[in-house]
């Protein structure tokens, strides 16, 4: 029960952090429906799993290297800014009335990849997972083995579940969304992504040590 409580606690904290992933899931669900939002959430979850796995297998020192974090900050910031510019100047001008968007199978992968990239290229996510593993090992005593696995399975499951819940709630609001509101939302999301991207670039030297 203690592992369950600690895992839920950490997972909920991460789930309610407001960042580019939050806006991306909401935007995708409103524009393209619940299942497209779920695909973004699954992409986010996979990048989280990879970070935890890398740290678990003893590579935390590599991803915590100042040079690696510096380049990751530059790459992540640039990607967020490009996504933001696309939303503000291109996507906001498109006719994006909410629909089920029954697309072909190939087009669905881009939502998964989008979630994976936006989450995976953020140094803040990397720092969070390194910090979480430190807390799990030093504070909770989950160093290796079954306890470690259960703890992070609960954390990752909680984050994924809340992301899917966000997609579900956003999808339910689609009937209230007009074309004008979609345009405004795309501009707001774009500005937020640009803000997070610029913030990463400004903080790049900090990540680099």
Secondary structure, 3 states (H helix, E strand, C coil): CHHHHHHHHHHHHHHCCCCHHHHHHHHHHHHHCHHHHHHHHHHHHHHHHHHHHHHHHHHHHHHCCHHHHHHHHHHHHHHHHHHHHHHHHCHHHCCCCCCCCCCCHHHHHHHHHHHHHHHHCCHHHHHHHHHHHHHHHHHCCCCCHHHHHHHHHHHHHHHHHHHHHHHHHHHHCHHHCCHHHHHHHHHHHHHHHHHHHHHHHHCHHHHCC
